[in-house]
């Protein structure tokens, strides 16, 4: 009995020392293996010139995704920087992963509804699937729409707002500026 307890305690200490459990790898480690990563980008809305942002630099599952004034201070803007992970075997769909949290852009609760909130959550976590995979749809020049795989709806700034901290949601895809985005290399 004592040996088993000692072995379990040593396992926990070893995992902790190697970055397991306590200092686990970023949530992106749950993504399918064998894909390719992009560099970090800002995702900029066409209608407002504002950046896709995880509100209040939240690192928790369910942190809201908004548009906000673009922050070019590399010491404080990681919540506006995104990497794209291309799994390769999912027909042009990709994951968008926040730098500060390692979490994925996600349609809340896998909803199919217009107006469903966009947030961040654990990549590949419970219930995750097509609501975390996005397809870039060409909208001319550098602009594109981001279409969710599960609902085939596009990410947009709600009500075409140009306000700092305006909410980001999914809605039926239309050729409108508040559904158009571009990548800006960080």
C-alpha positions as CSV (number, residue, x, y, z in Angstrom):
1,X,0.0,0.0,0.0
2,X,2.8,2.4,1.0
3,X,4.6,1.7,-2.3
4,X,1.5,2.5,-4.4
5,X,1.0,5.8,-2.6
6,X,4.7,6.7,-3.0
7,X,4.5,5.8,-6.7
8,X,1.4,7.9,-7.2
9,X,3.0,10.8,-5.4
10,X,6.2,10.5,-7.4
11,X,4.1,10.4,-10.6
12,X,2.3,13.6,-9.7
13,X,5.6,15.3,-8.8
14,X,7.2,14.1,-12.1
15,X,4.2,15.3,-14.2
16,X,4.3,18.7,-12.4
17,X,8.0,19.1,-12.9
18,X,7.7,18.2,-16.6
19,X,4.8,20.6,-17.2
20,X,2.0,18.1,-17.0
21,X,-1.3,18.6,-15.2
22,X,-0.3,21.8,-13.3
23,X,1.6,23.5,-16.2
24,X,0.0,21.6,-19.0
25,X,0.8,22.2,-22.7
26,X,-1.5,24.8,-24.3
27,X,-5.0,23.7,-25.0
28,X,-4.1,23.5,-28.7
29,X,-2.3,20.2,-27.9
30,X,-5.8,18.6,-28.2
31,X,-5.9,19.4,-31.9
32,X,-5.6,16.5,-34.5
33,X,-2.0,15.6,-35.1
34,X,-0.1,16.2,-38.4
35,X,-1.4,19.6,-39.3
36,X,0.4,22.8,-40.1
37,X,0.6,26.1,-38.0
38,X,0.5,29.6,-39.5
39,X,2.4,32.5,-38.0
40,X,0.5,34.8,-35.6
41,X,-2.0,37.2,-37.1
42,X,-4.4,39.9,-36.1
43,X,-7.9,39.3,-37.6
44,X,-9.2,42.7,-38.8
45,X,-12.9,43.5,-39.6
46,X,-13.4,45.3,-42.9
47,X,-16.3,47.6,-41.8
48,X,-14.6,48.9,-38.6
49,X,-10.9,48.3,-38.9
50,X,-11.0,46.8,-35.4
51,X,-9.4,43.5,-34.3
52,X,-10.9,40.2,-33.2
53,X,-10.2,40.1,-29.5
54,X,-10.8,37.8,-26.5
55,X,-12.5,40.2,-24.0
56,X,-10.6,41.3,-21.0
57,X,-7.7,38.9,-22.0
58,X,-9.8,36.1,-20.5
59,X,-8.1,32.7,-20.5
60,X,-11.1,30.6,-19.4
61,X,-13.4,28.5,-21.5
62,X,-16.4,30.7,-22.6
63,X,-14.4,34.0,-22.7
64,X,-16.3,36.2,-25.1
65,X,-14.8,37.2,-28.5
66,X,-15.4,40.8,-29.5
67,X,-14.0,43.4,-31.8
68,X,-11.8,46.0,-30.2
69,X,-9.4,48.7,-31.1
70,X,-6.3,47.1,-32.5
71,X,-3.4,47.0,-29.9
72,X,0.0,47.0,-31.5
73,X,1.9,46.7,-28.2
74,X,3.5,43.3,-28.3
75,X,3.7,43.1,-24.5
76,X,-0.1,43.4,-24.1
77,X,-1.9,42.3,-27.3
78,X,-1.7,38.5,-27.2
79,X,-5.5,38.3,-26.8
80,X,-5.7,39.8,-30.3
81,X,-3.2,37.4,-31.9
82,X,-4.4,34.2,-33.6
83,X,-2.6,31.3,-35.2
84,X,-4.4,29.1,-37.8
85,X,-4.0,25.4,-37.5
86,X,-4.7,23.5,-40.7
87,X,-5.3,19.8,-39.9
88,X,-5.1,18.9,-43.6
89,X,-7.7,16.2,-43.6
90,X,-10.8,18.3,-43.0
91,X,-11.5,19.8,-46.4
92,X,-10.2,23.4,-46.1
93,X,-11.5,24.0,-42.5
94,X,-9.1,25.2,-39.9
95,X,-8.9,26.1,-36.2
96,X,-8.1,29.6,-35.0
97,X,-6.2,29.6,-31.8
98,X,-5.7,32.6,-29.5
99,X,-2.0,33.2,-28.5
100,X,-2.6,34.2,-24.9
101,X,-4.8,31.2,-24.0
102,X,-4.1,28.5,-26.5
103,X,-7.9,28.1,-26.9
104,X,-10.0,27.9,-30.1
105,X,-12.5,30.3,-31.7
106,X,-15.8,28.5,-31.1
107,X,-19.5,28.9,-31.7
108,X,-21.1,28.7,-28.3
109,X,-22.6,25.3,-27.4
110,X,-22.4,24.3,-31.1
111,X,-25.5,26.4,-31.8
112,X,-27.0,26.6,-35.3
113,X,-28.9,29.8,-34.5
114,X,-28.3,33.2,-36.0
115,X,-26.9,35.5,-33.4
116,X,-25.1,32.6,-31.5
117,X,-22.2,34.0,-29.6
118,X,-18.6,33.4,-30.6
119,X,-16.2,32.7,-27.8
120,X,-13.0,30.7,-27.0
121,X,-12.9,27.3,-25.5
122,X,-10.6,24.3,-25.1
123,X,-9.6,23.1,-28.6
124,X,-11.1,19.6,-29.1
125,X,-12.8,19.8,-25.7
126,X,-16.1,18.1,-24.8
127,X,-18.7,18.8,-27.4
128,X,-16.2,20.4,-29.8
129,X,-16.3,19.6,-33.5
130,X,-17.4,21.7,-36.5
131,X,-18.2,24.6,-34.2
132,X,-14.4,25.1,-33.8
133,X,-13.5,24.7,-37.4
134,X,-13.7,27.6,-39.8
135,X,-13.4,27.9,-43.6
136,X,-12.1,31.1,-45.2
137,X,-14.5,32.1,-48.1
138,X,-13.0,34.5,-50.5
139,X,-14.7,37.9,-50.5
140,X,-12.3,39.7,-52.9
141,X,-8.8,40.9,-52.5
142,X,-7.4,40.3,-49.0
143,X,-10.9,40.0,-47.5
144,X,-12.7,36.7,-46.6
145,X,-15.6,35.5,-44.6
146,X,-15.1,32.9,-41.8
147,X,-17.8,30.1,-42.1
148,X,-18.3,27.6,-39.3
149,X,-18.2,24.0,-40.5
150,X,-21.2,22.8,-38.3
151,X,-23.7,25.5,-39.2
152,X,-22.3,27.0,-42.5
153,X,-22.9,30.4,-40.9
154,X,-20.5,33.2,-41.0
155,X,-18.7,35.1,-38.2
156,X,-19.8,38.7,-38.0
157,X,-19.7,41.8,-35.8
158,X,-23.2,41.9,-34.3
159,X,-25.5,44.6,-35.8
160,X,-22.6,45.8,-38.0
161,X,-21.4,47.8,-35.0
162,X,-18.2,49.8,-35.2
163,X,-18.0,50.2,-31.5
164,X,-15.0,49.2,-29.4
165,X,-16.0,45.9,-27.6
166,X,-18.9,45.1,-30.0
167,X,-19.9,41.4,-29.8
168,X,-19.0,38.8,-32.4
169,X,-21.6,36.2,-33.4
170,X,-22.5,33.9,-36.2
171,X,-25.2,34.7,-38.7
172,X,-26.4,33.6,-42.2
173,X,-23.7,34.5,-44.7
174,X,-24.2,37.6,-46.7
175,X,-21.8,39.7,-48.8
176,X,-21.6,42.4,-46.1
177,X,-18.6,44.3,-44.7
178,X,-19.2,43.3,-41.0
179,X,-18.7,39.6,-42.1
180,X,-15.5,40.3,-43.9
181,X,-12.1,39.9,-42.3
182,X,-8.4,40.0,-43.3
183,X,-5.3,38.6,-41.7
184,X,-2.6,41.1,-40.7
185,X,0.8,39.5,-39.8
186,X,1.7,40.3,-36.2
